[in-house]
């Protein structure tokens, strides 16, 4: 069991990767790549290294990571197949409590976005109002694919930082 950043840094690669499995959606290769840079002086240092691993990845791997993210209030949410992390993030934004009109707008926006770019709309939604999310989705539909790939990767880095902070909070609750 991970109790601190020092304990995480001391783990062998497989345990380290398992402990960080939810940080980057369905992409353990990022934690594996960051393992070599241990020990980490701070959570920020760990995050920077994980983002650097992502930055060095091939375009194909980057797109695979983007495609690993669920649509907001999409089919994965309806089917109950999202990761625990995604469920919590979407719930914190109230996406599990959309009005019928919001849900229609979100699903139509998701569909248009996926058709235009070939991957799901990704946004760090934790704690954000639904109106802001819907406005961002509509605005980003006007971007180029290149801009959206970069934007999705930026949002994924934000999501990862929030997930690392949640892990750190859990460690502190276990060992105050």
C-alpha positions as CSV (number, residue, x, y, z in Angstrom):
1,X,0.0,0.0,0.0
2,X,1.3,3.5,-0.9
3,X,1.5,5.8,2.1
4,X,3.7,8.6,0.7
5,X,5.7,9.9,-2.2
6,X,8.8,8.4,-0.7
7,X,7.1,4.9,-0.5
8,X,5.9,5.3,-4.1
9,X,9.4,6.3,-5.2
10,X,10.9,3.2,-3.6
11,X,8.6,0.7,-5.3
12,X,9.6,-1.6,-8.1
13,X,8.2,-0.7,-11.5
14,X,5.2,-3.0,-11.5
15,X,4.0,-1.8,-8.1
16,X,4.7,1.8,-9.0
17,X,2.8,1.5,-12.2
18,X,-0.1,-0.2,-10.5
19,X,-0.2,2.5,-7.8
20,X,-0.5,5.2,-10.5
21,X,-2.8,3.2,-12.8
22,X,-5.6,5.7,-12.7
23,X,-3.6,8.9,-13.2
24,X,-3.5,8.7,-17.0
25,X,-6.7,7.0,-18.4
26,X,-5.9,3.4,-19.4
27,X,-2.3,4.3,-20.1
28,X,0.1,2.6,-17.7
29,X,3.0,3.2,-20.2
30,X,3.2,6.8,-18.8
31,X,3.9,5.6,-15.2
32,X,6.3,3.0,-16.6
33,X,8.2,5.7,-18.4
34,X,8.3,8.0,-15.4
35,X,9.6,5.2,-13.1
36,X,13.2,5.7,-14.3
37,X,13.3,9.2,-12.9
38,X,12.7,8.2,-9.3
39,X,13.0,9.3,-6.6
40,X,10.6,12.2,-6.9
41,X,11.2,15.2,-4.6
42,X,7.6,16.3,-4.9
43,X,4.3,15.5,-6.5
44,X,4.9,18.3,-9.0
45,X,8.2,16.6,-10.0
46,X,6.4,13.3,-10.6
47,X,3.7,15.1,-12.6
48,X,6.3,16.9,-14.7
49,X,8.1,13.6,-15.5
50,X,4.8,11.9,-16.4
51,X,3.9,14.8,-18.7
52,X,7.4,14.7,-20.2
53,X,6.9,11.0,-20.9
54,X,3.7,11.9,-22.7
55,X,5.4,14.7,-24.7
56,X,8.1,12.3,-25.9
57,X,5.5,9.7,-27.1
58,X,4.6,9.1,-30.7
59,X,1.6,10.8,-32.2
60,X,-0.1,7.4,-32.3
61,X,0.3,6.9,-28.6
62,X,-0.9,10.4,-27.8
63,X,-4.0,9.8,-29.9
64,X,-4.5,6.5,-28.2
65,X,-4.4,8.3,-24.8
66,X,-7.0,10.9,-26.0
67,X,-9.2,8.1,-27.3
68,X,-9.0,6.3,-24.0
69,X,-11.0,9.1,-22.3
70,X,-14.8,8.6,-22.0
71,X,-17.1,11.1,-23.6
72,X,-18.7,13.5,-21.1
73,X,-22.0,12.1,-20.0
74,X,-21.7,9.7,-22.9
75,X,-22.2,6.0,-23.6
76,X,-19.7,4.9,-21.0
77,X,-21.5,6.9,-18.3
78,X,-24.8,5.4,-19.3
79,X,-23.3,1.9,-19.4
80,X,-21.5,2.3,-16.1
81,X,-18.1,1.4,-17.7
82,X,-16.1,4.5,-16.8
83,X,-13.1,4.4,-14.4
84,X,-13.7,5.4,-10.8
85,X,-11.7,8.6,-11.4
86,X,-13.8,9.6,-14.4
87,X,-17.1,8.9,-12.6
88,X,-16.0,11.1,-9.7
89,X,-14.8,13.9,-12.0
90,X,-18.0,13.9,-14.1
91,X,-20.2,13.8,-11.0
92,X,-18.3,16.8,-9.4
93,X,-19.3,18.8,-12.5
94,X,-22.9,17.6,-12.2
95,X,-22.8,15.7,-15.5
96,X,-24.7,12.8,-13.8
97,X,-27.5,15.3,-13.1
98,X,-27.9,17.0,-16.5
99,X,-31.3,18.2,-17.4
100,X,-32.8,16.5,-20.5
101,X,-31.9,19.6,-22.6
102,X,-28.3,19.7,-21.3
103,X,-27.9,15.9,-21.9
104,X,-29.2,16.3,-25.5
105,X,-26.8,19.3,-26.1
106,X,-23.9,17.4,-24.6
107,X,-24.5,14.3,-26.6
108,X,-25.0,16.2,-29.8
109,X,-21.8,18.1,-29.1
110,X,-19.9,14.9,-28.3
111,X,-21.1,13.4,-31.6
112,X,-20.2,16.5,-33.7
113,X,-16.8,16.7,-32.0
114,X,-15.9,13.0,-32.5
115,X,-17.1,13.2,-36.2
116,X,-14.9,16.3,-36.7
117,X,-11.7,15.2,-34.9
118,X,-11.9,11.4,-34.6
119,X,-11.6,11.4,-30.8
120,X,-13.6,12.4,-27.8
121,X,-13.8,15.9,-26.4
122,X,-11.5,16.0,-23.3
123,X,-11.7,18.6,-20.6
124,X,-10.7,18.7,-17.0
125,X,-14.3,19.1,-15.7
126,X,-13.8,18.5,-12.0
127,X,-15.9,21.1,-10.1
128,X,-16.7,23.1,-13.3
129,X,-20.3,24.1,-14.0
130,X,-22.1,22.3,-16.8
131,X,-22.7,25.6,-18.6
132,X,-18.9,26.2,-18.9
133,X,-18.4,22.7,-20.2
134,X,-21.1,23.0,-22.8
135,X,-19.7,26.4,-23.9
136,X,-16.2,25.0,-24.2
137,X,-17.4,22.1,-26.3
138,X,-19.2,24.4,-28.7
139,X,-16.3,26.8,-28.9
140,X,-13.7,24.1,-29.4
141,X,-15.6,22.6,-32.4
142,X,-14.3,25.6,-34.4
143,X,-10.6,24.7,-33.8
144,X,-8.3,22.8,-36.2
145,X,-7.5,19.1,-35.4
146,X,-3.9,20.1,-34.6
147,X,-5.1,22.7,-32.0
148,X,-7.5,20.2,-30.5
149,X,-4.9,17.4,-30.2
150,X,-2.7,19.9,-28.3
151,X,-5.6,21.1,-26.2
152,X,-6.8,17.6,-25.3
153,X,-3.2,16.8,-24.1
154,X,-3.1,19.9,-22.0
155,X,-6.5,19.0,-20.5
156,X,-5.2,15.4,-19.8
157,X,-2.2,16.9,-18.0
158,X,-4.6,18.9,-15.8
159,X,-6.7,15.8,-15.1
160,X,-3.6,13.9,-14.2
161,X,-2.5,16.6,-11.8
162,X,-5.9,16.6,-10.1
163,X,-5.7,12.8,-9.8
164,X,-2.3,12.9,-8.3
165,X,-3.6,15.4,-5.8
166,X,-6.4,13.1,-4.9
167,X,-3.9,10.2,-4.4
168,X,-1.8,12.5,-2.1
169,X,-5.0,13.4,-0.1
170,X,-5.7,9.7,0.3
171,X,-2.2,9.0,1.6
172,X,-2.6,11.9,4.1
173,X,-5.9,10.6,5.3
174,X,-4.4,7.1,5.8
175,X,-1.4,8.4,7.7
176,X,-2.1,11.8,9.2
